């Protein structure tokens, strides 16, 4: 099961990705987390210690196939299990983190190749562990990863939206572009829901645009506290926090659909 998480900046997708990855691991899943953001923060959300050296996936592990007519035209230069061994960092609950190439200096061009490497790694992870386990991909804020096809090979895409118009509009565009990539399972996750009015607004918008809702996560002060402390939500809030309980329900839904 390969799950990508997308949405507008600040919608809470990285907190969801990190927490969901650990919750799935606690259920016995072998979990790979891929930070697909050129401004990576998933390590912190997972609880990997600050200062841990994270080696980004290098562009040269993607090579052209010898056959010019091959589809796809490129492939990884090593088996994906070797990619995990060389470049993966093991975090809490056994989640293994991979980091897409990130921006290091100003004026040094785009990260096109980094997106391509991430796309092929996601594709090859389908066969990893005989198809068992889970891959959780935290995507870049906005829509560029969809235009580049980075998430082409995921099984499900969760579009995270807060209960206000611009965030919901971004989720709708994520939904439409993901469908164009052929991702069959695309659903909305309503986040930071404070009251019934927020819930009603999100559900009305989803119904108006034909968006399926995977779940609702309530606004939780402990999420803010975890962010202020630069610590993962699970370690600050515990399993009984309202937001964590909602993410547990989402994990159950994803596992049921994955089977």
C-alpha positions as CSV (number, residue, x, y, z in Angstrom):
1,X,0.0,0.0,0.0
2,X,1.6,3.3,-1.2
3,X,-0.1,6.4,0.2
4,X,0.7,10.0,-0.8
5,X,-0.3,13.0,1.3
6,X,-0.8,16.4,-0.4
7,X,-2.4,19.7,0.2
8,X,-1.9,23.4,0.6
9,X,1.1,24.6,2.7
10,X,0.2,24.7,6.4
11,X,-2.7,22.3,6.0
12,X,-1.1,19.8,8.3
13,X,0.0,17.1,5.8
14,X,3.5,16.6,7.3
15,X,2.1,16.0,10.8
16,X,-0.4,13.6,9.3
17,X,2.2,11.8,7.3
18,X,4.6,11.3,10.2
19,X,1.9,10.3,12.7
20,X,0.2,8.0,10.2
21,X,3.5,6.3,9.3
22,X,4.1,5.4,13.0
23,X,0.6,4.4,13.7
24,X,0.7,1.9,10.8
25,X,4.1,0.6,12.0
26,X,2.6,0.0,15.5
27,X,0.0,-2.2,13.7
28,X,2.8,-4.5,12.4
29,X,3.2,-2.9,9.0
30,X,6.7,-2.5,7.6
31,X,6.6,1.2,6.9
32,X,8.8,3.3,4.5
33,X,8.3,7.1,4.8
34,X,9.4,9.2,1.9
35,X,9.9,13.0,2.3
36,X,9.0,14.3,-1.1
37,X,9.3,17.9,-0.1
38,X,12.3,20.0,-1.3
39,X,12.0,21.7,2.1
40,X,12.0,18.4,4.2
41,X,10.5,18.3,7.7
42,X,9.2,14.7,7.9
43,X,12.2,13.6,10.0
44,X,11.0,15.9,12.8
45,X,7.4,14.7,12.5
46,X,8.6,11.1,12.8
47,X,10.8,11.8,15.9
48,X,14.2,11.3,14.3
49,X,16.7,13.1,16.5
50,X,17.7,16.6,15.5
51,X,21.2,16.6,14.0
52,X,20.9,13.1,12.5
53,X,22.6,13.0,9.2
54,X,20.0,12.3,6.4
55,X,21.5,11.5,3.0
56,X,19.1,12.6,0.2
57,X,18.5,10.3,-2.7
58,X,21.1,11.2,-5.3
59,X,20.2,11.9,-8.8
60,X,22.7,9.5,-10.3
61,X,20.8,6.4,-9.1
62,X,18.4,7.0,-12.0
63,X,19.8,5.9,-15.3
64,X,18.5,5.7,-18.8
65,X,17.6,2.2,-20.2
66,X,19.6,0.9,-23.1
67,X,16.5,0.5,-25.3
68,X,15.5,4.0,-26.4
69,X,11.9,2.8,-26.9
70,X,11.6,1.3,-23.4
71,X,8.7,2.4,-21.2
72,X,9.5,3.7,-18.7
73,X,12.6,5.2,-20.3
74,X,14.7,5.1,-17.0
75,X,15.3,2.8,-14.1
76,X,17.1,2.7,-10.7
77,X,20.7,1.7,-10.9
78,X,20.3,-0.6,-7.9
79,X,17.6,-2.7,-6.3
80,X,15.2,-0.8,-4.1
81,X,16.3,-2.8,-1.0
82,X,19.8,-1.5,-1.6
83,X,18.4,2.1,-1.9
84,X,16.8,1.6,1.5
85,X,20.0,0.2,3.1
86,X,22.2,3.0,1.7
87,X,20.0,6.0,2.1
88,X,17.3,5.1,4.6
89,X,17.3,6.2,8.2
90,X,15.4,4.2,10.8
91,X,13.3,6.2,13.1
92,X,10.9,5.5,16.0
93,X,8.6,2.4,15.7
94,X,10.9,1.1,13.0
95,X,9.8,3.5,10.3
96,X,12.5,3.9,7.7
97,X,12.8,7.4,6.2
98,X,14.0,8.3,2.7
99,X,14.6,11.9,1.7
100,X,14.1,13.3,-1.8
101,X,16.8,15.7,-3.0
102,X,16.4,19.1,-1.3
103,X,17.2,22.7,-2.1
104,X,20.7,23.5,-0.7
105,X,21.6,26.9,-2.4
106,X,19.8,29.7,-4.1
107,X,20.1,30.1,-7.9
108,X,21.1,26.5,-8.5
109,X,18.2,25.4,-10.8
110,X,15.2,23.2,-10.3
111,X,14.8,19.8,-8.6
112,X,13.4,18.0,-11.7
113,X,15.7,15.0,-11.3
114,X,14.9,14.7,-7.6
115,X,11.3,14.4,-8.4
116,X,12.0,11.8,-11.1
117,X,14.1,9.7,-8.6
118,X,11.3,9.8,-6.1
119,X,8.8,8.7,-8.7
120,X,10.9,5.6,-9.6
121,X,11.6,4.7,-6.0
122,X,7.9,4.9,-5.2
123,X,7.2,2.6,-8.2
124,X,9.9,0.0,-7.2
125,X,8.6,-0.1,-3.7
126,X,5.5,-1.9,-4.9
127,X,7.4,-5.2,-4.9
128,X,9.3,-4.5,-1.7
129,X,8.5,-7.0,1.1
130,X,6.4,-8.9,-1.4
131,X,3.8,-6.1,-1.6
132,X,3.2,-6.1,2.2
133,X,3.7,-3.1,4.4
134,X,3.1,0.6,3.7
135,X,4.8,3.5,2.0
136,X,3.8,6.9,3.2
137,X,4.8,9.8,1.0
138,X,4.8,13.4,2.3
139,X,4.5,15.6,-0.8
140,X,5.5,19.1,-1.5
141,X,2.9,21.8,-0.7
142,X,0.8,22.7,-3.7
143,X,0.5,21.0,-7.1
144,X,4.0,20.8,-8.7
145,X,4.6,17.2,-7.7
146,X,1.4,16.2,-9.6
147,X,2.4,18.1,-12.7
148,X,5.8,16.2,-12.6
149,X,4.0,12.9,-12.0
150,X,6.0,12.2,-8.8
151,X,3.0,10.5,-7.3
152,X,2.1,8.5,-10.4
153,X,2.7,5.1,-8.8
154,X,0.9,5.5,-5.5
155,X,-2.2,3.4,-4.7
156,X,-4.0,6.2,-2.8
157,X,-3.7,9.9,-2.4
158,X,-5.0,11.9,0.5
159,X,-5.7,15.6,-0.1
160,X,-5.6,17.4,3.2
161,X,-7.8,20.5,3.6
162,X,-8.5,22.9,6.3
163,X,-12.1,24.3,6.5
164,X,-11.5,27.4,4.5
165,X,-11.9,28.1,0.8
166,X,-8.3,28.4,-0.5
167,X,-7.3,25.2,1.3
168,X,-10.4,23.3,0.0
169,X,-9.7,24.7,-3.6
170,X,-6.2,23.3,-3.5
171,X,-7.5,19.9,-2.3
172,X,-10.0,20.0,-5.2
173,X,-7.2,20.6,-7.7
174,X,-5.1,17.9,-6.2
175,X,-8.0,15.6,-6.6
176,X,-8.5,16.4,-10.3
177,X,-4.8,16.2,-11.2
178,X,-4.4,12.9,-9.3
179,X,-7.3,11.5,-11.3
180,X,-5.5,12.5,-14.5
181,X,-2.5,10.5,-13.4
182,X,-4.7,7.5,-13.1
183,X,-4.7,7.3,-9.3
184,X,-8.0,5.6,-8.6
185,X,-8.2,6.2,-4.9
186,X,-8.2,9.9,-4.1
187,X,-9.9,11.2,-1.0
188,X,-10.2,14.3,1.1
189,X,-9.0,14.5,4.7
190,X,-10.6,17.3,6.6
191,X,-8.1,18.7,9.1
192,X,-8.3,21.2,12.0
193,X,-12.1,20.9,12.3
194,X,-13.1,23.1,15.2
195,X,-16.9,22.7,15.3
196,X,-19.9,21.4,13.4
197,X,-19.9,24.5,11.2
198,X,-16.4,23.6,10.0
199,X,-17.4,20.0,9.4
200,X,-20.6,21.1,7.5
201,X,-18.6,23.5,5.3
202,X,-16.1,20.9,4.3
203,X,-18.7,18.2,3.7
204,X,-20.8,20.6,1.6
205,X,-17.8,21.6,-0.5
206,X,-16.8,17.9,-1.0
207,X,-20.4,16.9,-2.0
208,X,-20.6,19.9,-4.4
209,X,-17.4,18.8,-6.2
210,X,-17.8,15.1,-5.9
211,X,-14.9,14.5,-3.5
212,X,-14.9,11.5,-1.2
213,X,-14.0,12.1,2.4
214,X,-11.6,9.7,4.1
215,X,-12.0,11.2,7.6
216,X,-12.0,14.3,9.8
217,X,-9.3,15.3,12.2
218,X,-10.4,17.8,14.9
219,X,-8.4,20.9,15.8
220,X,-6.2,19.9,18.7
221,X,-4.0,22.3,20.8
222,X,-1.6,19.4,21.3
223,X,-0.7,19.6,17.6
224,X,0.4,23.2,18.1
225,X,2.3,22.3,21.3
226,X,4.2,19.5,19.5
227,X,5.2,21.9,16.7
228,X,6.4,24.5,19.2
229,X,8.5,21.9,20.9
230,X,9.8,20.5,17.5
231,X,8.7,17.0,18.7
232,X,6.4,14.5,17.0
233,X,2.7,14.6,17.9
234,X,2.6,11.0,19.2
235,X,5.4,11.7,21.7
236,X,3.8,14.9,23.0
237,X,0.1,14.0,22.9
238,X,0.0,10.2,23.2
239,X,-2.5,7.8,21.7
240,X,-5.6,9.4,23.5
241,X,-5.3,12.9,22.0
242,X,-8.4,13.7,19.8
243,X,-6.3,14.3,16.7
244,X,-4.3,11.0,17.2
245,X,-7.5,9.1,17.7
246,X,-8.9,10.5,14.4
247,X,-5.7,9.5,12.6
248,X,-6.0,6.0,14.1
249,X,-9.5,5.7,12.5
250,X,-8.0,6.9,9.2
251,X,-5.3,4.2,9.5
252,X,-8.0,1.6,10.0
253,X,-9.8,2.8,6.9
254,X,-6.6,2.7,4.8
255,X,-5.7,-0.8,6.0
256,X,-9.2,-2.1,5.3
257,X,-9.1,-0.6,1.7
258,X,-5.5,-1.8,1.2
259,X,-6.5,-5.4,1.8
